[in-house]
Amino acid sequence: MGRTTEGATTTLGLLLALTFSTGVIDAVGYLGLDRVFTGNMTGNVVILGMALTGAADLPVVGPVVALAGFMAGAAAGGRALRGVAAGWTPRTTWLLTSTALLILAAAVATVAADEHTAPVQAVVTTTLGVAMGVQAAAARHLAVKDVTTVVVTSTLTGLAADSWLGARTGQRWRRRAGAVVLIGAGAAAGALLLLAHIALGMLLPFLITLTVALVGHRGAQRPGPEHAAAAGPAHPLTTDQGSRL
């Protein structure tokens, strides 16, 4: 297997791990932070739209601060990656490490607070929103088709539209199905962790994200076989060439 294909496969696996992590985080937000999503912004927009009509006592502050935090995090991530070629770079590592640390900070806040009052929930929601925005920006820069790590609507669309029953155009169905299954599995894991403590629902994503940052960084720094003898610098990963996963 060539380095390009191997690197693309590794990056795909890492982003699928982040997709699972997002499922955990969204379960924490919806079940533990008053029905708010910190990764899936489409859900927040819908909740906010209904809440503004006074429907079903839905939250307003939570979706607003989550949206604001996510946009701020995505903007910061985009700024950090401005002018950088697509692929895994040291900036990608730092962005994902920052994501992990923000998630950890949110977890610590829930442990330190005597009561999870509305202000505490707002701070935690905002922090997680920023974290997910940074993660989404980093994932977008890696440009792995069909895996954004934060939403699966477009992935489901491609899975169905390109299927045997649809256009029959051929597709990377494994990665698409994997992303859908993993975000659902993450949500289930998050719901179970919340039974013990809300912080545990953030500790797992922290560990996953930090591991992804470290593994991705090591892979990006490893020279290809043709450069091993010279021990030259590793080339940025090409994220979607030669892979049919």
Buried (B, 14 or more C-beta within 10 A) or exposed (E): EEBBBBBBBBBBBBBBBBBBBBBBBBBBBBBBBBBBBBBBBEBBEBBBEEBEEEEEEBBEBBBBBBBBBBBBBBEBBBEBBEEEEBBBBEBBBBBBBBBBBBBBBBBBBBEEBEEBEEEBBBBBBBBBBBBBBBBBBBBBBBEBBBBBBBBBEEBBEBBEEBBEEEEEEEBBBEBBBBBBBBBBBBBEBBBEBBEEBBBBBBBBBBBBBBBBBBBBBEBBEBBBEEBEEEEEEBBBBBBBEEBEB
